[in-house]
Amino acid sequence: MSFIDLGKRGDELVDEIGVDIDTKNPLINLMVQVNASNLGVVHSYETRKGWHYRVKLKREITLKDAFKLRQYLGDDMYRMLIDAMRIRMGLTIYDVLFTAKKQLK
């Protein structure tokens, strides 16, 4: 059960989720990779602190269920809370993961 309230938009459908894992622990990342691969096609990107996973789901699911899956896979809770706020505010951009960070001058 997810603790995050998405308001009226919780029933919207999505076909992809992102997961931010802030550890380089190989066992944790193997578990995320295996569990995510049961949900669909997984693309992973190494980051400074861990890994980003983008999962193209086998079928569409509701935003509520997407948040439950992200929680199950161990997504960064702070990131999930920010996404929930974006969704409740009516923004269409959420679940953002960066594959590379650019250095600002």
N, C-alpha and C positions, 0 to 999 in steps of 0.2 A: 504494500500500500504506500502510495506516494504522499508525502507531507506537503507537497506544493500545490496550491490552488491556482489553476489556470483560468478561472472564470468561465465566461461563455464560450471561449475559443477552444476549450479542452476537447471538443468533439471534432475539430478540424482534422483532416487526414494528412499524413506525411508518409513519404516512402524512403526516408533516409534519416539516420541519426549520427551525431558526432559524439565522441567520448574523449575526454582529456584525462589521462592518467599521469599523475605527478610523481612517478617513481621509475627508477631504472631497474628495479628488482625483476630479474628474468622470470621468476616463477609467477609473479602477479601478472606480468604482461603476457605470458603464455596462456594463463587462465582466461584473460580478457580476449585474446586472439581466438582461442578455441570456442568460447561461449558466443562471441560475436559472429564467428563463421557459421554457427548454427542458425543465425538470423538472416544471413544474406552474404553478399560479397563485401569483403573487408579490404580497405586500403589503410596502410599505417605509415606514419611519418614520425621519425625520431625528433624530439625537441631537446632543449637544454636540460629540462628537469624530468623528462619522461617520454611519453608517446601520445600522439593524436591518432585516433581511429575514426574513419568515416565508413559507415556501414550502409550499403544500398540494400534495403530490406527486400525480402522475397514477396511481400505484399504490403499494401498500405495499412497503416494503423493510426489510431487517434493520437493527438498530442499528449493526452493523459497517459496512454500506454507507452508512448515514446519516452516520456519522463520516467516512467517505472522501469523501462529497460535501461535507460541511462544510469539510473540509480543502481540497478542490479549489476551493471557492468563496472560500477565504481567511478562514474564520472565525477569530476570536481564539483562539490556541492555549492561552492560560491558561484561558479559558472552557471549552474542550474538555477540558482536563485535570481541571478541577473537575467537569464533567459526568461524566467517566469514573469519578472517585472516588465520586460520588453513586450511579451505577449499580452499581458493584462493592459498595457498602455496602448495596444493596438498596432504596435510596430510589426512589420513583416520580416525584418531582419533579426534573426536569432539563431542559436546553435552554430555560432561562428567558430571555426578552427583555422588557425593559420598554418600553412605548410612551410612558410619561411618568413622570418622577420627581417625587415629592412632597417638598416642603420640610418638614423637621422643625423644630419650634419648641423 
